[in-house]
Amino acid sequence: LSNRPTSVLRRCSRCFEAPGGTQLKRCTGCAFALYCSKECQKAAWPKHKIPCVYHVRHAASPAIEDAARRFGYRNIIEIRQALEDFVDANTWAFIAFSKALVIIEHGLAEIHRHPPRHLEVSLMPAGNPRTRSPAHTFMMYSTRWFMLDELMADAEGWEASEPERERIIRRYLRNSDQPFTGLRVIRYQMHGIDISMTSFYPRFEPTMPLHAVLPSSTELVIGQILADVVTLTEGSINTDMAFGPRHDETSKIALPGRLVRLNNECVWEASFASWVEVETEDGELVVPVRELDLLQAYTSRLNSELGMCNVLGYIQ
């Protein structure tokens, strides 16, 4: 197989550059933000101050610390970092999952709904974190939809998230070729323990109607394809593989991959460089791929007969 794309998992919270072999320094206040240098940490402080103070003020209780240890983590900081790494590794899958699921459950009109529904994902530990890849430390337990008013009800928490929201809006208004329509929110909630994480992603107007992608498609066929997207992404999230690259990197169709150690960094590495290397136009796999083998329990439930490449390209 030809050269495979890679993507570093952890990046500086300010400049978003890969650490390049140096160890990122954690904010001593909130223990969430990571910085590649003192210069970046100092420059980030004016905007980081509000969320930092919020997280310090809402520090975990002894009961939450005990629960973290029961799950195999040394402390609350370690389980929160594991949650961040897990979400980061599975970002593409979570976004694609939410895009397909909302149409399945609420109809095609959801594509243009303003304000949109947002997704909450309840997660459970997948086992001993010491023996698992960062992409497979948790599994999906349940999902539900909520409106933004619910998130804004926590006025202090909403204010704390303002720097992150501003950063995403500024970036995609300036740099995106697609019509940027606002933010997509996914809240990740640990089941059975009061730990959560809220992520904001760009939301775009579709580049073409779903019917235009496959002109001969009926709503039944579109439903089957979207169900296949949910099946593949759920399988990716719940097994030791991860679709990528991440949402903010250019890629027309996601590739399966895994997390590896490279130059002392945790890196997502694609299983191959292009789908044409492993899958025929009819969707038949011609080369064995470990990461896709892990999805066999899920791929056996696919309905559309389009093949994985076309299914993933459809939601993209």
Secondary structure, DSSP 4 states (H G I P E B T S, - for coil): --PPPEEES---TTT----TTSPPEEPTTTS--EESSHHHHHHHHHHHHHHHHHHHHTPPPHHHHHHHHHTT-SSHHHHHHHHHHHHHHTHHHHHHHHHHHHHHHH-GGGGG-SSPPEEEEEEEE-S-GGGS-GGGSEEEEEEEEE-HHHHHTSHHHHHHTHHHHHHHHHHHHHH-SS-EEEEEEEEEEETTSS-EEEEEEEEE--SS-HHHHSTT--HHHHHHHHHHHHHHHHHHHHTT-EEES-TTS--SS-EEEEEEEETTEEEEEES-S-GGGTB-TTS-B-S--HHHHTTHHHHTT--S-S-HHHHHHHH-
